[in-house]
Amino acid sequence: HMAIPLPAAKQHEGEYEDLLSLWSDLETALSLLLSKPLLIHDFPGKLRQLDVWLQDLVAHDNDAALYLMFQLAATSTASYSASHALVCATLCHILAQELKLPAAERDSLVRAALTMNIGMTALQDQLAQQREKPTPQQQEAIQNHPLQSQALLARLFITDPLWLDVVGQHHAHISDRIPLESQTPPDRLTRILGTIDRYAAMISPRKSRAGRSATDSVRAIVGQEVEQNDEVSYALVRAIGLCPPGTFVKLDNGDTAIVLRRSEKANHPLVASLLDRAGNHQAKPLLHPTAQGRPRIQSALARSAVTVELNHRTMVRLGLYAAQHNVGMHSLVTTPATLGLH
């Protein structure tokens, strides 16, 4: 049997600098779980532990969690499959809160997000590295992976029928014209997971293409769906913003900045300017609460368009400091409620 190291879940306020390594550890443990599932002692128990750990990291600080998750998604050295699964699970967890899903549905949804591709982990990692189109044999494996994943999970003693149903049909097209609350739990969760799966795949870079910006990815998914009043896409934008923490933006003063935290004003986050108009590094990151008007966000940038080395611990602490000390921000009040979802 393979042992999976699980760090202590609970963190104290002073330990923000450890958040980055905790996210990396979570991704590493998940990678091991997904790549060697049959060698893991008590797979269901280990996966539930990872879920508890994820919930703890998100509850600790929503914005820091989003920042680190988006940065990891764009730069991760871990396997693509684990990185993608972690992004999907984190967004599913946040969306479950936003949509006020019952706890049992939230658990099935997040655990389905973590394991939906477990039947093709090696292939998923291989596809992320290859520049050529999938071969006919690979195409067939891609086609069959929802049912393969479902069968493997059953073999690993996963007994939650909703979790298994959602994994088995996670590529099915579920109508977005029916209100979520009127759909059966498997259809409702499949629809949520499908939207997040497409979004996460767009933001993550692969060998065959660079990742898109988070904003372009939302627009690509929301596109037609907004006119059809798609609840899931709207909830995603409401929960994380068009430019979520951890994503890069171009400001109307010519600077390149990174989003640190959301604010009370939708889509007007706190940003830190990193490069000036000429592309020179700022001596120190300049904080701009865009909710106050100037400068404004002009456009979102893909990670591949920005060449800058970041100290994530510093950036996360900077965002937290600004929020706690109300740095030029009338809109950012740090009660526990406002540190959560708006």
MIDRENLO-568432 format. One line per field, with one value per residue (C-alpha): z, y, x; residue number from 1; residue in one letter. Coordinates in steps of 0.02 Angstrom, whole numbers, plus 50000, padded with zeros to 5 digits. Example, Ala and Ser with C-alpha at 12.3 -4.5 7.8 and 13.67 -1.06 7.14 Angstrom:
REM residues 2
zz = [50390 / 50357]
yy = [49775 / 49947]
xx = [50615 / 50684]
num = [1 / 2]
residuo = [A / S]
***
This chain:
REM residues 342
zz = [50000 / 49967 / 50107 / 50068 / 50175 / 50241 / 50332 / 50476 / 50402 / 50526 / 50499 / 50609 / 50556 / 50556 / 50436 / 50270 / 50205 / 50217 / 50109 / 49947 / 50008 / 50077 / 49906 / 49823 / 49949 / 49919 / 49731 / 49755 / 49868 / 49743 / 49601 / 49695 / 49733 / 49551 / 49473 / 49587 / 49655 / 49670 / 49778 / 49903 / 50068 / 50104 / 49946 / 49999 / 50168 / 50089 / 49963 / 50099 / 50194 / 50039 / 50026 / 50210 / 50179 / 50025 / 50122 / 50258 / 50138 / 50053 / 50218 / 50284 / 50152 / 49994 / 49897 / 49942 / 49892 / 49722 / 49696 / 49731 / 49635 / 49477 / 49489 / 49514 / 49367 / 49254 / 49314 / 49400 / 49383 / 49451 / 49331 / 49225 / 49285 / 49469 / 49433 / 49330 / 49459 / 49600 / 49503 / 49463 / 49643 / 49716 / 49598 / 49630 / 49818 / 49797 / 49678 / 49796 / 49926 / 49800 / 49741 / 49921 / 49878 / 50018 / 50104 / 50033 / 49854 / 49885 / 49943 / 49793 / 49673 / 49741 / 49753 / 49575 / 49520 / 49603 / 49522 / 49359 / 49250 / 49361 / 49223 / 49107 / 49222 / 49124 / 48957 / 49019 / 49070 / 48903 / 48803 / 48896 / 48839 / 48657 / 48516 / 48392 / 48386 / 48484 / 48388 / 48352 / 48497 / 48614 / 48551 / 48597 / 48772 / 48793 / 48737 / 48862 / 49012 / 49108 / 49122 / 49150 / 49293 / 49366 / 49360 / 49439 / 49582 / 49616 / 49622 / 49749 / 49863 / 49825 / 49867 / 49853 / 49706 / 49667 / 49656 / 49542 / 49433 / 49407 / 49361 / 49240 / 49147 / 49171 / 48984 / 48952 / 48888 / 49019 / 48971 / 49044 / 49005 / 49153 / 49324 / 49426 / 49570 / 49452 / 49392 / 49473 / 49584 / 49457 / 49315 / 49421 / 49478 / 49305 / 49234 / 49365 / 49344 / 49153 / 49153 / 49276 / 49183 / 49019 / 49108 / 49199 / 49039 / 48950 / 49081 / 49097 / 48974 / 48878 / 48754 / 48607 / 48663 / 48795 / 48922 / 48888 / 49009 / 49143 / 49071 / 48893 / 48963 / 49054 / 48900 / 48791 / 48907 / 48949 / 48766 / 48709 / 48878 / 48958 / 48839 / 48893 / 49072 / 49122 / 49311 / 49326 / 49219 / 49310 / 49479 / 49425 / 49374 / 49532 / 49645 / 49572 / 49461 / 49278 / 49334 / 49484 / 49610 / 49535 / 49357 / 49259 / 49188 / 49085 / 49166 / 49070 / 49130 / 49031 / 49183 / 49194 / 49360 / 49454 / 49540 / 49728 / 49802 / 49753 / 49825 / 49874 / 49702 / 49576 / 49448 / 49527 / 49619 / 49714 / 49596 / 49617 / 49474 / 49428 / 49262 / 49200 / 49026 / 48955 / 49031 / 49168 / 49339 / 49474 / 49619 / 49733 / 49680 / 49678 / 49751 / 49658 / 49722 / 49551 / 49639 / 49667 / 49483 / 49428 / 49356 / 49274 / 49209 / 49021 / 48978 / 49048 / 49004 / 48983 / 49097 / 48942 / 48895 / 49057 / 49093 / 49276 / 49423 / 49570 / 49755 / 49792 / 49980 / 49967 / 49851 / 49961 / 50116 / 50024 / 49978 / 50154 / 50228 / 50111 / 50157 / 50345 / 50347 / 50224 / 50115 / 50012 / 50001 / 50060 / 49983 / 50067 / 50244 / 50323 / 50426 / 50414 / 50302 / 50174 / 50171 / 50111 / 49955 / 49905]
yy = [50000 / 50178 / 50305 / 50478 / 50618 / 50727 / 50886 / 50954 / 51032 / 51173 / 51328 / 51481 / 51661 / 51692 / 51551 / 51628 / 51602 / 51415 / 51418 / 51398 / 51242 / 51173 / 51192 / 51110 / 50967 / 50943 / 50934 / 50810 / 50697 / 50704 / 50661 / 50505 / 50456 / 50474 / 50389 / 50234 / 50214 / 50024 / 50033 / 50154 / 50083 / 50145 / 50250 / 50319 / 50376 / 50457 / 50550 / 50614 / 50676 / 50772 / 50849 / 50904 / 50980 / 51072 / 51139 / 51200 / 51292 / 51378 / 51422 / 51494 / 51630 / 51622 / 51749 / 51674 / 51504 / 51569 / 51663 / 51510 / 51393 / 51500 / 51523 / 51336 / 51296 / 51405 / 51355 / 51187 / 51061 / 50923 / 50813 / 50899 / 50776 / 50821 / 51007 / 51004 / 50898 / 51017 / 51172 / 51089 / 51030 / 51202 / 51291 / 51159 / 51188 / 51377 / 51359 / 51238 / 51377 / 51507 / 51397 / 51342 / 51157 / 51034 / 50965 / 50790 / 50858 / 50967 / 50816 / 50710 / 50854 / 50895 / 50712 / 50682 / 50831 / 50756 / 50584 / 50607 / 50567 / 50433 / 50304 / 50399 / 50484 / 50430 / 50470 / 50641 / 50683 / 50619 / 50721 / 50879 / 50850 / 50803 / 50928 / 50810 / 50773 / 50620 / 50455 / 50350 / 50237 / 50387 / 50456 / 50295 / 50298 / 50480 / 50429 / 50285 / 50368 / 50423 / 50243 / 50178 / 50302 / 50253 / 50067 / 50097 / 50198 / 50058 / 49938 / 50055 / 50038 / 50206 / 50173 / 50348 / 50325 / 50512 / 50527 / 50374 / 50437 / 50607 / 50532 / 50411 / 50547 / 50697 / 50729 / 50712 / 50868 / 50923 / 51059 / 51229 / 51294 / 51201 / 51284 / 51193 / 51162 / 51073 / 50949 / 50782 / 50787 / 50688 / 50806 / 50962 / 50912 / 50852 / 51021 / 51115 / 51001 / 51010 / 51200 / 51203 / 51064 / 51165 / 51325 / 51243 / 51158 / 51327 / 51417 / 51278 / 51279 / 51123 / 51086 / 51108 / 51281 / 51416 / 51434 / 51570 / 51712 / 51675 / 51812 / 51742 / 51570 / 51632 / 51727 / 51573 / 51470 / 51604 / 51664 / 51606 / 51540 / 51710 / 51746 / 51582 / 51640 / 51497 / 51490 / 51399 / 51522 / 51669 / 51591 / 51562 / 51744 / 51802 / 51693 / 51720 / 51874 / 51897 / 51925 / 51810 / 51824 / 51752 / 51811 / 51947 / 52107 / 52257 / 52423 / 52578 / 52669 / 52540 / 52439 / 52249 / 52193 / 52037 / 52023 / 51994 / 51999 / 52026 / 52176 / 52211 / 52289 / 52148 / 52138 / 52282 / 52187 / 52244 / 52229 / 52247 / 52330 / 52231 / 52305 / 52483 / 52537 / 52505 / 52329 / 52375 / 52294 / 52406 / 52423 / 52375 / 52312 / 52460 / 52423 / 52486 / 52463 / 52470 / 52491 / 52672 / 52711 / 52739 / 52647 / 52532 / 52356 / 52367 / 52183 / 52013 / 51931 / 51748 / 51687 / 51650 / 51836 / 51890 / 51860 / 51899 / 51800 / 51811 / 51780 / 51710 / 51717 / 51904 / 51933 / 51837 / 51930 / 52097 / 52064 / 52012 / 52164 / 52281 / 52202 / 52204 / 52383 / 52448 / 52518 / 52650 / 52537 / 52594 / 52441 / 52308 / 52276 / 52122 / 52046 / 51855 / 51873 / 51982 / 51872 / 51735 / 51744 / 51902]
xx = [50000 / 50054 / 50049 / 49983 / 50053 / 49913 / 49965 / 49865 / 49710 / 49684 / 49787 / 49809 / 49794 / 49982 / 50018 / 49968 / 50144 / 50113 / 49957 / 50053 / 50143 / 49979 / 49896 / 50046 / 50041 / 49856 / 49886 / 50030 / 49926 / 49782 / 49901 / 49958 / 49778 / 49724 / 49875 / 49885 / 49708 / 49714 / 49871 / 49793 / 49734 / 49555 / 49534 / 49362 / 49431 / 49585 / 49479 / 49363 / 49518 / 49574 / 49400 / 49405 / 49576 / 49510 / 49360 / 49476 / 49591 / 49444 / 49359 / 49523 / 49519 / 49416 / 49517 / 49686 / 49618 / 49563 / 49727 / 49835 / 49721 / 49723 / 49911 / 49938 / 49823 / 49929 / 50102 / 50083 / 50223 / 50112 / 50017 / 49885 / 49752 / 49777 / 49789 / 49629 / 49536 / 49586 / 49529 / 49362 / 49336 / 49378 / 49259 / 49124 / 49144 / 49128 / 48981 / 48892 / 48897 / 48839 / 48693 / 48654 / 48660 / 48618 / 48774 / 48751 / 48740 / 48892 / 48992 / 48942 / 48979 / 49153 / 49204 / 49142 / 49247 / 49401 / 49377 / 49280 / 49433 / 49510 / 49481 / 49601 / 49727 / 49882 / 49799 / 49743 / 49922 / 49986 / 49859 / 49909 / 50090 / 50058 / 50041 / 49956 / 49771 / 49715 / 49736 / 49580 / 49628 / 49646 / 49480 / 49394 / 49469 / 49413 / 49238 / 49230 / 49312 / 49155 / 49095 / 49273 / 49294 / 49126 / 49170 / 49342 / 49264 / 49139 / 49287 / 49369 / 49216 / 49136 / 48953 / 48874 / 48752 / 48744 / 48935 / 48941 / 48796 / 48875 / 49045 / 48961 / 48867 / 48983 / 48998 / 48811 / 48723 / 48597 / 48473 / 48512 / 48338 / 48261 / 48283 / 48415 / 48295 / 48174 / 48306 / 48347 / 48504 / 48610 / 48561 / 48581 / 48756 / 48808 / 48759 / 48861 / 49012 / 49002 / 49010 / 49156 / 49248 / 49243 / 49296 / 49442 / 49502 / 49507 / 49611 / 49741 / 49886 / 49937 / 50075 / 49955 / 49897 / 49915 / 49776 / 49649 / 49620 / 49490 / 49379 / 49387 / 49348 / 49194 / 49137 / 49164 / 49056 / 48930 / 48920 / 48750 / 48703 / 48681 / 48539 / 48463 / 48484 / 48598 / 48602 / 48768 / 48868 / 48790 / 48829 / 49010 / 49033 / 48945 / 49052 / 49227 / 49209 / 49256 / 49436 / 49460 / 49604 / 49763 / 49728 / 49819 / 49743 / 49795 / 49746 / 49693 / 49851 / 49952 / 50010 / 50004 / 49929 / 49875 / 49707 / 49728 / 49553 / 49373 / 49282 / 49102 / 49079 / 49058 / 49199 / 49298 / 49435 / 49588 / 49738 / 49927 / 50019 / 50177 / 50239 / 50226 / 50169 / 50344 / 50349 / 50472 / 50452 / 50379 / 50502 / 50357 / 50185 / 50064 / 49892 / 49739 / 49562 / 49475 / 49306 / 49357 / 49362 / 49542 / 49633 / 49507 / 49533 / 49547 / 49563 / 49607 / 49773 / 49818 / 49958 / 50064 / 50057 / 50142 / 50326 / 50348 / 50415 / 50298 / 50322 / 50150 / 50173 / 50206 / 50058 / 49936 / 49997 / 49986 / 49804 / 49762 / 49851 / 49757 / 49591 / 49626 / 49689 / 49560 / 49700 / 49613 / 49463 / 49294 / 49215 / 49322 / 49263 / 49340 / 49205 / 49202 / 49050 / 49138 / 49292 / 49176 / 49069 / 48982]
num = [1 / 2 / 3 / 4 / 5 / 6 / 7 / 8 / 9 / 10 / 11 / 12 / 13 / 14 / 15 / 16 / 17 / 18 / 19 / 20 / 21 / 22 / 23 / 24 / 25 / 26 / 27 / 28 / 29 / 30 / 31 / 32 / 33 / 34 / 35 / 36 / 37 / 38 / 39 / 40 / 41 / 42 / 43 / 44 / 45 / 46 / 47 / 48 / 49 / 50 / 51 / 52 / 53 / 54 / 55 / 56 / 57 / 58 / 59 / 60 / 61 / 62 / 63 / 64 / 65 / 66 / 67 / 68 / 69 / 70 / 71 / 72 / 73 / 74 / 75 / 76 / 77 / 78 / 79 / 80 / 81 / 82 / 83 / 84 / 85 / 86 / 87 / 88 / 89 / 90 / 91 / 92 / 93 / 94 / 95 / 96 / 97 / 98 / 99 / 100 / 101 / 102 / 103 / 104 / 105 / 106 / 107 / 108 / 109 / 110 / 111 / 112 / 113 / 114 / 115 / 116 / 117 / 118 / 119 / 120 / 121 / 122 / 123 / 124 / 125 / 126 / 127 / 128 / 129 / 130 / 131 / 132 / 133 / 134 / 135 / 136 / 137 / 138 / 139 / 140 / 141 / 142 / 143 / 144 / 145 / 146 / 147 / 148 / 149 / 150 / 151 / 152 / 153 / 154 / 155 / 156 / 157 / 158 / 159 / 160 / 161 / 162 / 163 / 164 / 165 / 166 / 167 / 168 / 169 / 170 / 171 / 172 / 173 / 174 / 175 / 176 / 177 / 178 / 179 / 180 / 181 / 182 / 183 / 184 / 185 / 186 / 187 / 188 / 189 / 190 / 191 / 192 / 193 / 194 / 195 / 196 / 197 / 198 / 199 / 200 / 201 / 202 / 203 / 204 / 205 / 206 / 207 / 208 / 209 / 210 / 211 / 212 / 213 / 214 / 215 / 216 / 217 / 218 / 219 / 220 / 221 / 222 / 223 / 224 / 225 / 226 / 227 / 228 / 229 / 230 / 231 / 232 / 233 / 234 / 235 / 236 / 237 / 238 / 239 / 240 / 241 / 242 / 243 / 244 / 245 / 246 / 247 / 248 / 249 / 250 / 251 / 252 / 253 / 254 / 255 / 256 / 257 / 258 / 259 / 260 / 261 / 262 / 263 / 264 / 265 / 266 / 267 / 268 / 269 / 270 / 271 / 272 / 273 / 274 / 275 / 276 / 277 / 278 / 279 / 280 / 281 / 282 / 283 / 284 / 285 / 286 / 287 / 288 / 289 / 290 / 291 / 292 / 293 / 294 / 295 / 296 / 297 / 298 / 299 / 300 / 301 / 302 / 303 / 304 / 305 / 306 / 307 / 308 / 309 / 310 / 311 / 312 / 313 / 314 / 315 / 316 / 317 / 318 / 319 / 320 / 321 / 322 / 323 / 324 / 325 / 326 / 327 / 328 / 329 / 330 / 331 / 332 / 333 / 334 / 335 / 336 / 337 / 338 / 339 / 340 / 341 / 342]
residuo = [H / M / A / I / P / L / P / A / A / K / Q / H / E / G / E / Y / E / D / L / L / S / L / W / S / D / L / E / T / A / L / S / L / L / L / S / K / P / L / L / I / H / D / F / P / G / K / L / R / Q / L / D / V / W / L / Q / D / L / V / A / H / D / N / D / A / A / L / Y / L / M / F / Q / L / A / A / T / S / T / A / S / Y / S / A / S / H / A / L / V / C / A / T / L / C / H / I / L / A / Q / E / L / K / L / P / A / A / E / R / D / S / L / V / R / A / A / L / T / M / N / I / G / M / T / A / L / Q / D / Q / L / A / Q / Q / R / E / K / P / T / P / Q / Q / Q / E / A / I / Q / N / H / P / L / Q / S / Q / A / L / L / A / R / L / F / I / T / D / P / L / W / L / D / V / V / G / Q / H / H / A / H / I / S / D / R / I / P / L / E / S / Q / T / P / P / D / R / L / T / R / I / L / G / T / I / D / R / Y / A / A / M / I / S / P / R / K / S / R / A / G / R / S / A / T / D / S / V / R / A / I / V / G / Q / E / V / E / Q / N / D / E / V / S / Y / A / L / V / R / A / I / G / L / C / P / P / G / T / F / V / K / L / D / N / G / D / T / A / I / V / L / R / R / S / E / K / A / N / H / P / L / V / A / S / L / L / D / R / A / G / N / H / Q / A / K / P / L / L / H / P / T / A / Q / G / R / P / R / I / Q / S / A / L / A / R / S / A / V / T / V / E / L / N / H / R / T / M / V / R / L / G / L / Y / A / A / Q / H / N / V / G / M / H / S / L / V / T / T / P / A / T / L / G / L / H]
***
